[in-house]
Amino acid sequence: MKTRAGLWLIHPKPQDGELLSSWLIRIAAMTGRSLHGFCDDHWRGLNLWNRDLDHLAPEVVLETLAKRTGTPTNQVQATTLNAFEGTLVPRVVPNGSTAMVRPIGVWHRERKTHGLQYCSHCLTEDQIPYFKTLWRLLPVSTCTRHGVILKSSCPRCDAPVAPHRGDFLICHHCGSDLRGQKHEPANSNVLQFQHHLQGVLAGNPVCWPGFHGTYPIAFFALINRLVLLLSTGARRDRLLKILQARCDIEGITEFTSKTKDTKTLSPRSVHDVMIGITYLLRGWPWIFIATFLDAKVYWSWAMKDLKPQNAPYVFFQPTKAFLQIDPNAKDR
């Protein structure tokens, strides 16, 4: 349905921070067409839902949406994961894996991994429910608005969230409503830290104590490295033992990743990792150095699989200066 000016008769603008896929699903629903029929009408042959639409963000789709909804180009671009280039990462990889972007595990039109998170309270309270770009990011594990840990699957059957299948806010697998669900309360330190991270992602400078003036990409690269060290590998348990004795990390049930792909960690796991990270970042780098030395996690492990030229300087410099030991020392 279009007007003479080329606009769709129903042309809602994206909500603040809304994902491209969420916006497109809402537009199709308002026209009365099925989602896949609507997309086939305008982008025949693209098979948009057989890929990670928010990650790939085809230019032809963005151009059509801008033209037909009367939305400024920059506002349309902000619905994609490309919006985090230059802050979260140097570059988003459209056809590959991007650091700190949660994969949704596309298999035809199915989703195999829990890459899309959500807050039931937001979906319930928002006048126009929608899924947010922030909910695709690894460092985001809580809703700072409601003070809770996010979910990344159906609370009833544990199926991945796939709003393009079925009825948007209804689980396509078992029919459960994603709204009105209970969430675990989030740790106050994690909420404070994430609030700061969201500000940096929105374009504010890094102003966390001890990191004033740090380039955002370097700051997020440091966080990504610490997530890896605290959640994977044989020496992880040593670090956890020290951290559990020194900060509020209790009752952890899944503080680990079976693989080295930390992007597949559950929101609860990331939240618990972030408790440890907020502790390590205090008075940087001294608590970090002391904790790693006490856990006997030295240079070779801290830099494992990371080339010095690719390491953020804010991590590389103290690690090189204080975590190198005699190669003949025991218990390396």
N, C-alpha and C positions, 0 to 999 in steps of 0.2 A: 504494500500500500504506500503510494508516494504522492506528494503534491506536485504541482507544476514546477516548483522550484527545485525539485529533486530530493527534497527532504522526505523521510518517512513520516507518515501522519502521526505516528507515535514515536517520538525521538528523545528518550530520556538521556540526560547527561550522566556520565559515570559519577558515582558517589566518591567522596574524598578517600583516596587510597584504595579504590576498588580494582580488583583484578580484571584484565581484559576478558577472560573466559566468563567470569561472573556477569559482567556488563552485557556481553553478547547474548548470554542465556536469557537475561531479563528482557532485552529488546525483542528477541524472537518470541518469547512468551506473550508479550504485549501486542504483537501483530496477529496472534491467533494461529500462526503457522507452527508446525513442529520444528524443533531446533535444527535438525539435520535437513529438513526440507527448506527452511529459511536460508541456511548457509549454502545449500546447493543452488538456490535461486540466484545468489549474488556472487558466489565464488566456486562455480562448478569445477569439479576435478581436484580441488585442493585437499580434500579429506582432512579438514581442520582438526577433527577430534581424534584422529589417529596419531597425534603428536602432542607435544607439550606446547599448547597454543601461547601461553603466557611467556614462555621462554623463547620460542621461535619468533613470534610476533611478525607474521608476514606483512610486508609494507603495503601490499594491495588491500589487505583487510583494514589496516589502520587508516589508509587514505579514504576508503569507502565509508568507514565509520565517521571520520571527521566531516566528510562532505554531506552524508545523509542525516547526520544528527546535529549539524551546526556546531560541533564541539571544536574548540581550538586544537591545533595539532599537538602542542605541548601537553595539553590535558589528556589527549588520547595516548601519547607516548608514555605518560605517567602511569597508565594502567598495565604496562608491561614490566617485566623484570629488568629490561634495559634501563629503567629509571634509576637503578642502583649502580650503574657504571660510574666510576670515578669516586665513589664513596666506599661501597662494600668491596668491590673488586675493580681492577683496572679495566676489564672488559668482560661482558657477558658472552658466553660461547653459545650461539643460537642452536647449533646442531650437535652439541656435546654436553659435557658436564661442567658446570660453573661452581667454583668453590663457594660454599656456604649457602647454596640454593638447594633446597630439598627436592630430590627427584620424585616424580609421581609414577615412574615405572610404566610407561605407556606400552600396552600390548593390544593392538587394534584399537577398539574404543574402551578397553578396560584399563583400570589402574591397579598395578601390582604392589606399589609401595605407598606408605602413609606420608606422602609429600605435601598434602594440603591440610593445614591445621585450622582450627576454628575455636571460637568462644561461643558457647550456647547462649550466654547472657546477651552478647552483642546481637546475635541472630534473632533473639526474642524481642529485645527492646528497640532496635533500630526500626524506624518507621518504614524504611525500605531495606530489608535484609540483603546483605551482600558479603562476598568473600574478599579479604584484603590482601594486597601485595605483600605486606609484612608477614602474613601467615605462611609464606613460602620460604622464609629465611631460617637458617639453622640457629643463629644467635637469638632469635625471637621464640621464647618458650612460654611466655606469660601474656595475659591481657592486663596491661597497666591500668586500664579503665575500671576493671572489676576485681583486680588483685588475685587472679586465679591462674593456675597452670592450664595451658591450652590442651585441647584434644586433637587427635589426628586420625581418628577412625570412629566408626559407629560404636556407641557404648554398649550396644546389645550384641552385635555379631562380629565386631572388630573389622568389618570391611573398610577399605580405603574410602575416603570421601570422593565422590564422583558426581558433582552437581549437574553435569551434562547428561547424565543417565537418570531417567525417572523424573522426579518432581522437585528438583533443585535442593530443597532443605530436607528431603526425605531420603533415607538410605535406600539405594537402588536394590540392595540385596535382601533386606528383611523388612523394609517398610517403616522402620523406626524414624521418629522425628528428631532431628538434630537439635532442635530448640528445647529449652526447659530442662536440660540435663545438669546434673551436679558436677562441679569441678573441685579439685583440691585447691586449697588456699596456697598462694605462692609465698616464698620467702621474701621478707621485706628488702633485704640487700639485693636480691636478684631483681626485684621490681624497680628499685632505684637505679640499678645499673642499666637495665633495659630501657628505662625512660631516657637515660642519657644517650644510649645507642640509637634510639629512634630519632632523637634530635639530630644526631650526627648524620643519619641517613636522610634526614629532611634538609640537610645543608648547613647545619650549625657546626661550629668548630669543635674539635675534641677539647674538652675542658675537665676531664676526669683528673682528680688529684695525682700529680706526678707525671701527667701526660699532656699538659697544656702545650699546644702548638704541634703535637704529633699529627702527621698527615693521616686522614681517615683510613686510607687503604692500608697503611702500615699498622694502624691500631687494630683494624679488623683481622689483618693477617696474624697479629700476635694472639688475638683471641682464638682464631682458628687453630693455631699451633697448640695452644694450651688445652683446647678441647680434645685434640688428638692425643696429647700426652696423658691426659687424665682419664681417657676412656678406652684406650687400646694398648696392647702390648704387655709383655711379661712383667715390666717394672711398674705398671700401673698400680698394682696392689700395694707396693711400697709407699707410693704417694698417697693413696687413699687412707692407709693406716695412719700416716702422719696427719693428714687433713681431718680425719674423723676425730682425732684427739684434740684438735686445735680450733675447729670451727663447727658450726651447727649443721653437721651432715649426719643425720640419723635415719634409721629405717630405710636405707637405700635398698631397693630390690632389683634395679637394673641400671647400674651405673657404668655399664660396659657396652661395647659394640662387638658383635661376633666377627665382623670384618673391619677393615681399616676405613671403610666409607662412613665417616662420622655423620654424613648428611642424612643417614637413615636412622639415627638415634631417635627414640621417642621424645615427645616434649617433656615428659617427666625426667628422663635421663639427662637431657640438655639442661633442664632446670637445676638438677642436682650438681651437674658439672659446673654450672655457673656459680653455685654457692662456693665451690672451691676456688674458682677463678677470681671472684670478688675478694676473697681472702688473699690470694697470691698477689693481686695488684696493689694491695695496700703498701704505701711507702716503697714503691717500686725502685730498684729491683731486690731490696734486701730480704723481704719475707720470702720471695720467690727463690732466691739463692739459698737461704737457710733451709727452707723446706726441701729443696732438691738435694742439698748436701746431706741432710739428716736421713733422707730416704735412700741415699747412695745412688742417686740418679745423676750421672755425670754427662760431660760434653758429648761423648759418642752416642749416648741414647737420646739426649735432648735434641741433637741435630740429626738423628737417624732419618734417612730418606729425604733430607733437606739439604740442598746445595747452599753453601755460604752466600753465594751471589743472589740466591732467591730468598734468603731469610730477611725478615724485616730487621732493620738495624737495632730497633728498640729491644728486640729479643736476642739478636746475634751478639751484640757488644757485651752485655753482662754475662751471657752464657760462655763466651770465649774467655772473658777475663777471670771468671770465678769458678767455672765448673770443669776446667781441664785439670787432670791429675796425672801422676806418674803412671806411665803405661804398664809398669811392672807391679803396680799396687794391687792388692787383693780386693775381691768383691766389687769388681767394676760393673 
